[in-house]
Amino acid sequence: MEVIADTFLSMNAPLQLAAPVLLEQRRDFQPLLLDRLRANLEELDRELAKQSKSSRLEVEGGWYAVLRVPAAQTDEELAIDILRKCSVLVHPGHFYDFPADGYLILSLITPTDQFREGVRRILGVVEGL
């Protein structure tokens, strides 16, 4: 019952009333977001081209990129290692039901200059594996 209730909850009244305004505001917001996603994906590809241990899976939608990395340790251990060494937060692949280690999830909505520096740090750690 809990899963059904959480899955099929309706929007609350304030959100329902705000929905028309929020949907209209998307016209200003979406182009900015899409530009950032494209810029960050291009930056990721530039950095990946400079090294040989990592690659990315094809982006099919959304605002995440999946980085394929050597499975020298669990994804969770690697994500924690990156956080401790570089102060960069990535998600381990098992958060997204990848069946094996060797995947990290990066957010493409991060501000571009921060994303660039974060990718450089992440790949530095991965190259050391």
Beta strands, then each sheet from edge to edge (+ up, - down):
strand 1: 55-56
strand 2: 64-68
strand 3: 91-92
strand 4: 103-107
sheet 1: 1+ 2- 4+ 3-
end
